Amino acid sequence: MLTKAQIGAIIGATVLFSVLYFGFDRRPADNHTINQSRSIQGESISIETLIEEAKKRLSEQQISEMETLEGQLKSEQQDASRIESLKKISGFWYRANELPQAGFFAEEIANLENSDSSWSVAGALFYTGLVQSQDQNVREYCAKHAVKAFESAASLAPEIVEHRVNLALTYAENPPPDNPMQAVLMLRDLEQKYPESSSVYNALGRLAIKTGQWQRAVDRLEKSWSLEKNNPNTPCLLAKAYEGLGNQEKSTEFAALCKGR
């Protein structure tokens, strides 16, 4: 399961993520679905390999559930029915803490629905898989697909700044070799365009925490807090930033607010 902090890393997708994926059954897709999705060039690992490896980590009961869901998907002919089956499969892999696999099936849903919300959910899953994995091949796979998902979401709903914030956070987690400052440049541009967006300042604060720039993190996050007191991520980030700065009183204050969110 995603921790509060991990979910907080995805600024715009968490509510949609919960609505679409909690409470569903489980299973992987048929070969037709898998082959259809192999659209990103130059991947060092395939979804087939990731699914086969994940199957080895499942219990007998989970395997049985998965096989049932695979059979259901094969029988579905209409897009609406396939989407419901794909949600169940993605939910299964999510609950099994197999995020790249969950992201793959969420991406299939997004390909069918082509909505910014479905692409954002797929991006959230891939981003979390990127953050959690230590395997470089898996990280590259998740990063590429997260970028594709958030770019698609942003193109469909350019007025929603969170999609571009999430894209920047993906680049921050896996910087392009030819442009290691891409995330910072993107966020600085967003700051200029959206000076009243708490999501932008949260992302800037998150980057400052990542690099140990504690005072800068506090400044950015306090700005976010002044703009929006209802953002559930801000107090959690502020607790960490103040802790890094050595201000235990403020850290404890915001940690209490974080727990209440």
N, C-alpha and C positions, 0 to 999 in steps of 0.2 A: 504493500500500500504506500501511497505517497505520504510523506510526512508533511506537517504544516509548512515547514520551511521550503520544501521542494515544491509544493503546490504554489507557495507564494512567489516562486521564481517566475511563474507564468502569470503575468499581470492581468491579461484580458480573458483568459480562457477557462478559469477554474470553475465558474458556475455552470457554464455549458458543459464542461467536462463531467461534472458530477451528474448533471441531468441526463446526459446521454449514456453514461457507462455504468453507473451504480445500479445494482439490482437485476442485471441481465444474466442469462445463462452463459454457456461457453462453447468454443470450438474453432479450428482453423478452416481455411477455405480449400476449394478444389483447385486442381492444377490450372484450370482455365483462368481463375481469378488471379492466382499467383503469377502466371505468365503474362497476363495483361498488365500487371503493375511494374514490370521490369523496364521502366522508361528512363531511368537516370543512368547515364553512361559512365563507364569506368569504375563501377563499384567493386571493391575488393572482397566483398562477401555478399552472398545472395540471401534472399529471404527464405529460400528453401533450406539452406544450411542452418540459418538461425532457428527455424521452426523445428527441424529435426533435432538440433541440439537441445532445444527447450523441451521437447517431448521426453527426452531421457531424464529430465528432472521432475516429471509429473508422477503422481501416484497412479495406481491402477484405476481408482475411481475417477480421477481426473481424465485419464486417457479414454475411459468409457464415455464420459460426458462429451469429450471433444469429438469422438468418432460419431456420436449421435448428431451433434451439431453440424459436422461435415456433411453427413448424409442429408440433413435438412436443407443445407445451402444448395447442394446439387439439384434438389428437387424444385427449387424456386425459379420461376420464369419471369416474374414481374419485378421491376426495379424496387417498388415499395416493399415487397416481401423480402427481396435480397438485402435491402438496407437493414431491415429488422434482424435478419439472420446475422449479418455482418456485425451489427451492434452487440449481439450476444457473444460472438466470437471475440471481438475486441475486449468486451467486458471480462471474458474468461481469462485472457492473457494478462489483462490489467491486474486482476485479483491474484493471479499466479506470480505477479511481479516480474513479468516478462514484457518490458516496455517496448522494445523494438517491434515485437510481434503484434502487440496491441496497436501500436502506431500504424503498422502496415494495413491492418484491417480498417482502422479509422480513415486511412488515406483512401481506401477503396470506397468507403462511404462518401467521402468528399468528392471523389471523381464522379460519383453518381448524382449527388445533390448539388455540387458546385456552389455552395454557399460559404460566405466568409466564416460563419460559425463552425461549420463542419471542418473546414480547413484549419481553423484555429485549434480545435480539439486535437486533430491529428498532429499539428505542430507541438502542442503541449505534451503529448505522449512521447514524441521523438526527442523533444528537448530534455524531458526527464530521463529518458533512456541514455541520452548523451551525458548528462550529469552523473548518473549512477554508475556507468560502465568504466572499467579500467582497461578494457580491451580496445586497442587503437582501431582495429577494423570495425568493430561495433560502433565506436564513437564516430568514425567517419560516415558510416551508413546513416546513423541517426542525425548527424549534423546536416548532411545533404538533404535528407527528407524533411527535416525541420525547416530548413531554408526554403525549400520548395513550397511547403505548406503555408508558412507565414507570408511569403511573397504572394501566393495565390489569394490568401485572405485579404491582404492589403490592396491588391488590385481590384478585388470585388467590392471592398468597402474602404476606400481611401480616406474617408472622413474619420475612421476609428483609429486613433493614434496608437492604441495598444498593440495592434498587429505589427506595426513597424518597431515599436519598443521591443516586442518579443523577438523579432528578427535580429535586432541589435544584440539582445542578450545571447542569442544563439551564436552570433559571431564572436561575442566576448568569451564564450565558453570554448569555442573552437576557432581561433583566429585564422583567417586565410593567410597562407604563407607569403603571398604577394602583397598583402595589405593588412598587417597585424593591428593597425590602428582603426580598422573599419568600424568597429563597434563604437568607439569613442567619438569618431567623426559623425556617425549617424546620430548619436544621442545629442551631441552638441547642436547639430542642425535642427533636431526636433525641439530642443530647448528654445531655440530662437523662434521657431514657428508656433510652438505651443507652450508659452511661458506659464500658463495656468494649469498645466497637466501634472497631477501628482504622480502619475505612472512614469512620466519621463524622469522626474526627480528621484523616484524610488530606484529606477534603473541606474541612474548616475551614482546614487548612494551605494547601490549594490556593487558597482564596479570599484568604487573607492574602498569598500570593505575588502573586496577580493585582493586589492593591491596594498592593503594595510595603511591607507591614507585616512586615518580615523577622524581627524578634524574635518576634512573635506566631506567625509561620509555623513557626519553629524549635520553639517551645514546644509547639505543637499536634502537630507531626510527631514530635518526640521522645516525646511521650506515646503516639502511635500505635506507634512503634518499641518502646517498653517493653511494650506490650500484645501485639504480634505481630511476631516476627522473620521470619516467612515471607511476609509481604505483599510482593509484588514491586514495588509502586509506591512504598512508603515511602522507601527509600534514594535513589531517583531524585529524589523531591521534596525530601528533605533536602539533597541535593547542591546543588540550585538555591537552596534557602532559605539555606544557609550561604554560598553564593557571594554572594547579595544582601546578606548581613550583613557580608561582607568577611572571613570566616573561611575562607581558602583551604585550610588544612590539613584541616579537617573536610569541606569541600566535596569535596576530592580523595578523602578516605577513603570517603565515601558514593557518590561517582561510581564508584569501583572496585567497590563492592558492587552498584551499579545495573547495570553492564556484565555482571556475573556472573549476573544474573537471567534 
